[in-house]
């Protein structure tokens, strides 16, 4: 556990929340302040959580719109033609 005097450590997880290690103050858009004393907290980045600003794992249920398109595009780009007819189509 991090000490109260050291700054919180923040780690973004791929396609997931921000993990904040150590006590931290969270200032909400309305100006209210949430003081979190937990050793580790997960802050939502997908905006699907019902417990804002904390992650409730809603990101696991559905990909973000842009992420889905990016994954589809990258799959197509790495596809290797299988025969002469497909090679002619891709050239």
N, C-alpha and C positions, 0 to 999 in steps of 0.2 A: 504494500500500500504506500502511495506517495504521501509525503508530509504536507501539512497545511501551508508551509512556507514555499514549497516548490511549485512552479507553475504547472497547470494541468498539461498532460501530454495528449495530443489529438492524433488519431490514426484513421484515415478513411479506408473503408473496406470496399473492394471491388463490387459494384452493383449492390451495395448495402449501406448501412448507416455509418456515421462518424462515431468512433469509440473514443470517449473522453476518460482518461485515467486521472483520478485525483479529484478533490473537492473543487466545485466550480459554481459560479453564479451565471445564470442564463437570463438575459434581459429579453423579454418578449416584445413583439411589435406594439402592444398597448402600453408598454412601459413597466409592467409588473416584472418582478424579479423572482426567479426560482433558485433557491439555494439547494444544491444537491451535494450531500456528504458521502454518497456512495463511492466505493473504490473505483468502479467502472460504470459508466452509463453509455447508452447507445442513443445518439440523436438521429432522428429520421432525416433522410435526404430525398426520399421519393414522394413525399407529401401525401401518402395514402394512409398514414397512421391515424388512428382514432384517439391516440394519447399524446398529441403534439405537446412539446417538441420531441418526445421520446419515441423510439422505434418500437412497434408492436409486430414486427416481421411481415407487414403487409407487402413489402417489396418482393417477397418470395412467391406470392400468388400470381403476379402478372409483371411482365417486363414493361419498362417505359416504352412509349411509342418509338422514340428515336433509336433506342437500343435494339428493338426488334428489327427495324429496318437495317441498321448497321450490321447485325449478325447475318441477316439474309443476304445482304450485298457481299459480305466477306466470304460466305459459303460459295456463292456463285463465282467469285473471282479466283478461288483456289481450286475450282473444278477442272479436272484434266479431261480433254476429249478422249473418247474411248475407241474411235475408229475413223477411217478415212472420210466418211460422210459428215461426222461431227467436226472433224478438223476443217473441212471445207466451209462449214457453216460459221465457224468462229474466226476464219481468216478474212 
